[in-house]
Amino acid sequence: MLSYDIGIGIGSLLMGCLQESIGLPMGFALTAIAYVIGGIVYITYVDRYYRKLKGAR
C-alpha cells in the first residue's frame, strides 16, 4: 500500500508539472497511454502468473 500511495503522490506532482509545459489534452493522452501499457503488462505477465499458481494447487 505504501508503494501505491507514493506512486499516486509522485505521479500527481509529475503530471501537474508536465501538463504545464505540454498542455492538458496531451497530458490526458499520456495518462491514457500509461494505463493501456499497464493493462498490457498486467494481462501479459501478472494474470498469467496468478493463473499458473492457481493451477499448481
A tleap script that builds the chain and sets N, CA, C and O, in Angstrom:
source leaprc.protein.ff14SB
mol = sequence {
  NMET LEU SER TYR ASP ILE GLY ILE GLY ILE
  GLY SER LEU LEU MET GLY CYS LEU GLN GLU
  SER ILE GLY LEU PRO MET GLY PHE ALA LEU
  THR ALA ILE ALA TYR VAL ILE GLY GLY ILE
  VAL TYR ILE THR TYR VAL ASP ARG TYR TYR
  ARG LYS LEU LYS GLY ALA CARG
}
set mol.1.N position { 0.823 -1.189 0.000 }
set mol.1.CA position { 0.000 0.000 0.000 }
set mol.1.C position { 0.869 1.256 0.000 }
set mol.1.O position { 0.493 2.281 -0.569 }
set mol.2.N position { 2.009 1.168 0.629 }
set mol.2.CA position { 2.892 2.329 0.661 }
set mol.2.C position { 3.360 2.702 -0.741 }
set mol.2.O position { 3.402 3.882 -1.088 }
set mol.3.N position { 3.710 1.706 -1.546 }
set mol.3.CA position { 4.151 1.972 -2.916 }
set mol.3.C position { 3.034 2.620 -3.727 }
set mol.3.O position { 3.285 3.513 -4.536 }
set mol.4.N position { 1.814 2.172 -3.511 }
set mol.4.CA position { 0.664 2.755 -4.208 }
set mol.4.C position { 0.514 4.227 -3.829 }
set mol.4.O position { 0.350 5.082 -4.699 }
set mol.5.N position { 0.572 4.519 -2.531 }
set mol.5.CA position { 0.435 5.898 -2.062 }
set mol.5.C position { 1.556 6.788 -2.593 }
set mol.5.O position { 1.308 7.923 -3.000 }
set mol.6.N position { 2.773 6.283 -2.591 }
set mol.6.CA position { 3.903 7.049 -3.108 }
set mol.6.C position { 3.730 7.292 -4.606 }
set mol.6.O position { 3.990 8.393 -5.089 }
set mol.7.N position { 3.298 6.278 -5.335 }
set mol.7.CA position { 3.062 6.419 -6.769 }
set mol.7.C position { 1.998 7.452 -7.080 }
set mol.7.O position { 2.155 8.245 -8.008 }
set mol.8.N position { 0.916 7.451 -6.315 }
set mol.8.CA position { -0.147 8.442 -6.514 }
set mol.8.C position { 0.389 9.842 -6.230 }
set mol.8.O position { 0.115 10.775 -6.985 }
set mol.9.N position { 1.146 9.994 -5.155 }
set mol.9.CA position { 1.681 11.309 -4.794 }
set mol.9.C position { 2.679 11.832 -5.809 }
set mol.9.O position { 2.572 12.973 -6.259 }
set mol.10.N position { 3.644 11.010 -6.169 }
set mol.10.CA position { 4.672 11.433 -7.128 }
set mol.10.C position { 4.068 11.599 -8.516 }
set mol.10.O position { 4.405 12.546 -9.227 }
set mol.11.N position { 3.182 10.690 -8.909 }
set mol.11.CA position { 2.551 10.776 -10.219 }
set mol.11.C position { 1.730 12.047 -10.379 }
set mol.11.O position { 1.766 12.682 -11.433 }
set mol.12.N position { 0.994 12.418 -9.346 }
set mol.12.CA position { 0.196 13.647 -9.409 }
set mol.12.C position { 1.090 14.871 -9.547 }
set mol.12.O position { 0.804 15.779 -10.328 }
set mol.13.N position { 2.162 14.885 -8.787 }
set mol.13.CA position { 3.088 16.017 -8.846 }
set mol.13.C position { 3.754 16.110 -10.223 }
set mol.13.O position { 3.819 17.190 -10.810 }
set mol.14.N position { 4.240 14.995 -10.729 }
set mol.14.CA position { 4.903 14.993 -12.028 }
set mol.14.C position { 3.947 15.363 -13.163 }
set mol.14.O position { 4.310 16.135 -14.051 }
set mol.15.N position { 2.736 14.820 -13.140 }
set mol.15.CA position { 1.777 15.127 -14.201 }
set mol.15.C position { 1.354 16.588 -14.136 }
set mol.15.O position { 1.112 17.203 -15.175 }
set mol.16.N position { 1.259 17.158 -12.929 }
set mol.16.CA position { 0.933 18.573 -12.813 }
set mol.16.C position { 2.010 19.438 -13.441 }
set mol.16.O position { 1.706 20.382 -14.171 }
set mol.17.N position { 3.260 19.121 -13.162 }
set mol.17.CA position { 4.373 19.882 -13.755 }
set mol.17.C position { 4.455 19.659 -15.259 }
set mol.17.O position { 4.712 20.596 -16.015 }
set mol.18.N position { 4.239 18.431 -15.691 }
set mol.18.CA position { 4.327 18.103 -17.114 }
set mol.18.C position { 3.213 18.773 -17.905 }
set mol.18.O position { 3.441 19.239 -19.022 }
set mol.19.N position { 2.011 18.826 -17.341 }
set mol.19.CA position { 0.885 19.407 -18.065 }
set mol.19.C position { 1.018 20.904 -18.240 }
set mol.19.O position { 0.423 21.470 -19.157 }
set mol.20.N position { 1.785 21.561 -17.380 }
set mol.20.CA position { 2.026 22.988 -17.580 }
set mol.20.C position { 2.792 23.238 -18.874 }
set mol.20.O position { 2.574 24.240 -19.556 }
set mol.21.N position { 3.698 22.308 -19.203 }
set mol.21.CA position { 4.524 22.518 -20.392 }
set mol.21.C position { 3.916 21.927 -21.668 }
set mol.21.O position { 4.131 22.475 -22.749 }
set mol.22.N position { 3.167 20.831 -21.573 }
set mol.22.CA position { 2.646 20.189 -22.790 }
set mol.22.C position { 1.160 20.428 -23.011 }
set mol.22.O position { 0.653 20.149 -24.097 }
set mol.23.N position { 0.455 20.932 -22.019 }
set mol.23.CA position { -0.970 21.200 -22.165 }
set mol.23.C position { -1.820 20.073 -21.603 }
set mol.23.O position { -1.380 18.929 -21.490 }
set mol.24.N position { -3.031 20.421 -21.261 }
set mol.24.CA position { -3.950 19.471 -20.630 }
set mol.24.C position { -4.359 18.318 -21.545 }
set mol.24.O position { -4.320 17.173 -21.094 }
set mol.25.N position { -4.749 18.546 -22.805 }
set mol.25.CA position { -5.145 17.414 -23.655 }
set mol.25.C position { -4.020 16.393 -23.866 }
set mol.25.O position { -4.263 15.187 -23.833 }
set mol.26.N position { -2.803 16.871 -24.080 }
set mol.26.CA position { -1.683 15.950 -24.267 }
set mol.26.C position { -1.360 15.219 -22.957 }
set mol.26.O position { -0.953 14.057 -22.979 }
set mol.27.N position { -1.540 15.887 -21.836 }
set mol.27.CA position { -1.323 15.235 -20.546 }
set mol.27.C position { -2.303 14.093 -20.325 }
set mol.27.O position { -1.923 13.023 -19.850 }
set mol.28.N position { -3.571 14.326 -20.673 }
set mol.28.CA position { -4.561 13.254 -20.557 }
set mol.28.C position { -4.251 12.108 -21.519 }
set mol.28.O position { -4.442 10.941 -21.178 }
set mol.29.N position { -3.781 12.433 -22.698 }
set mol.29.CA position { -3.421 11.399 -23.672 }
set mol.29.C position { -2.258 10.551 -23.137 }
set mol.29.O position { -2.282 9.326 -23.257 }
set mol.30.N position { -1.255 11.188 -22.556 }
set mol.30.CA position { -0.130 10.438 -21.989 }
set mol.30.C position { -0.575 9.543 -20.837 }
set mol.30.O position { -0.099 8.417 -20.694 }
set mol.31.N position { -1.488 10.053 -20.019 }
set mol.31.CA position { -2.016 9.244 -18.915 }
set mol.31.C position { -2.774 8.034 -19.457 }
set mol.31.O position { -2.637 6.932 -18.927 }
set mol.32.N position { -3.568 8.229 -20.500 }
set mol.32.CA position { -4.310 7.117 -21.102 }
set mol.32.C position { -3.353 6.075 -21.674 }
set mol.32.O position { -3.589 4.875 -21.536 }
set mol.33.N position { -2.289 6.519 -22.303 }
set mol.33.CA position { -1.291 5.596 -22.847 }
set mol.33.C position { -0.633 4.798 -21.723 }
set mol.33.O position { -0.396 3.598 -21.866 }
set mol.34.N position { -0.340 5.465 -20.606 }
set mol.34.CA position { 0.267 4.777 -19.463 }
set mol.34.C position { -0.672 3.695 -18.916 }
set mol.34.O position { -0.220 2.610 -18.549 }
set mol.35.N position { -1.976 3.988 -18.860 }
set mol.35.CA position { -2.944 2.990 -18.391 }
set mol.35.C position { -3.015 1.794 -19.338 }
set mol.35.O position { -3.094 0.649 -18.891 }
set mol.36.N position { -2.989 2.054 -20.628 }
set mol.36.CA position { -3.040 0.960 -21.605 }
set mol.36.C position { -1.794 0.085 -21.477 }
set mol.36.O position { -1.894 -1.142 -21.490 }
set mol.37.N position { -0.625 0.707 -21.354 }
set mol.37.CA position { 0.616 -0.063 -21.191 }
set mol.37.C position { 0.567 -0.886 -19.903 }
set mol.37.O position { 0.974 -2.048 -19.891 }
set mol.38.N position { 0.073 -0.288 -18.827 }
set mol.38.CA position { -0.071 -1.025 -17.569 }
set mol.38.C position { -1.011 -2.206 -17.701 }
set mol.38.O position { -0.750 -3.272 -17.144 }
set mol.39.N position { -2.107 -2.029 -18.435 }
set mol.39.CA position { -3.044 -3.128 -18.658 }
set mol.39.C position { -2.428 -4.252 -19.469 }
set mol.39.O position { -2.666 -5.428 -19.193 }
set mol.40.N position { -1.639 -3.894 -20.465 }
set mol.40.CA position { -0.970 -4.915 -21.282 }
set mol.40.C position { 0.037 -5.698 -20.438 }
set mol.40.O position { 0.125 -6.921 -20.539 }
set mol.41.N position { 0.791 -4.984 -19.609 }
set mol.41.CA position { 1.751 -5.662 -18.720 }
set mol.41.C position { 1.008 -6.597 -17.772 }
set mol.41.O position { 1.453 -7.721 -17.543 }
set mol.42.N position { -0.115 -6.150 -17.218 }
set mol.42.CA position { -0.888 -6.996 -16.317 }
set mol.42.C position { -1.378 -8.253 -17.020 }
set mol.42.O position { -1.204 -9.364 -16.519 }
set mol.43.N position { -1.986 -8.070 -18.176 }
set mol.43.CA position { -2.526 -9.225 -18.903 }
set mol.43.C position { -1.414 -10.184 -19.307 }
set mol.43.O position { -1.585 -11.401 -19.234 }
set mol.44.N position { -0.281 -9.645 -19.730 }
set mol.44.CA position { 0.803 -10.476 -20.236 }
set mol.44.C position { 1.526 -11.238 -19.137 }
set mol.44.O position { 1.806 -12.427 -19.293 }
set mol.45.N position { 1.827 -10.585 -18.044 }
set mol.45.CA position { 2.682 -11.195 -17.033 }
set mol.45.C position { 1.965 -11.556 -15.742 }
set mol.45.O position { 2.035 -12.703 -15.301 }
set mol.46.N position { 1.289 -10.618 -15.139 }
set mol.46.CA position { 0.739 -10.821 -13.803 }
set mol.46.C position { -0.408 -11.808 -13.821 }
set mol.46.O position { -0.429 -12.734 -13.011 }
set mol.47.N position { -1.363 -11.640 -14.720 }
set mol.47.CA position { -2.513 -12.532 -14.769 }
set mol.47.C position { -2.071 -13.967 -15.059 }
set mol.47.O position { -2.569 -14.912 -14.447 }
set mol.48.N position { -1.143 -14.120 -15.988 }
set mol.48.CA position { -0.631 -15.451 -16.315 }
set mol.48.C position { 0.054 -16.093 -15.096 }
set mol.48.O position { -0.089 -17.293 -14.864 }
set mol.49.N position { 0.786 -15.300 -14.332 }
set mol.49.CA position { 1.478 -15.798 -13.143 }
set mol.49.C position { 0.476 -16.313 -12.115 }
set mol.49.O position { 0.669 -17.397 -11.564 }
set mol.50.N position { -0.583 -15.565 -11.845 }
set mol.50.CA position { -1.569 -15.989 -10.855 }
set mol.50.C position { -2.382 -17.184 -11.343 }
set mol.50.O position { -2.767 -18.037 -10.543 }
set mol.51.N position { -2.646 -17.254 -12.636 }
set mol.51.CA position { -3.341 -18.434 -13.161 }
set mol.51.C position { -2.461 -19.688 -13.011 }
set mol.51.O position { -2.957 -20.774 -12.711 }
set mol.52.N position { -1.155 -19.516 -13.223 }
set mol.52.CA position { -0.225 -20.627 -13.074 }
set mol.52.C position { -0.175 -21.096 -11.626 }
set mol.52.O position { -0.151 -22.298 -11.363 }
set mol.53.N position { -0.161 -20.162 -10.691 }
set mol.53.CA position { -0.179 -20.520 -9.264 }
set mol.53.C position { -1.464 -21.230 -8.878 }
set mol.53.O position { -1.450 -22.191 -8.108 }
set mol.54.N position { -2.574 -20.749 -9.420 }
set mol.54.CA position { -3.868 -21.351 -9.109 }
set mol.54.C position { -3.940 -22.788 -9.623 }
set mol.54.O position { -4.507 -23.659 -8.965 }
set mol.55.N position { -3.368 -23.029 -10.790 }
set mol.55.CA position { -3.382 -24.370 -11.382 }
set mol.55.C position { -2.424 -25.333 -10.718 }
set mol.55.O position { -2.570 -26.545 -10.877 }
set mol.56.N position { -1.442 -24.831 -9.976 }
set mol.56.CA position { -0.436 -25.681 -9.346 }
set mol.56.C position { -0.951 -26.352 -8.084 }
set mol.56.O position { -0.310 -27.263 -7.561 }
set mol.57.N position { -2.087 -25.919 -7.595 }
set mol.57.CA position { -2.615 -26.489 -6.342 }
set mol.57.C position { -3.113 -27.869 -6.508 }
set mol.57.O position { -3.584 -28.475 -5.546 }
savepdb mol mol.pdb
quit
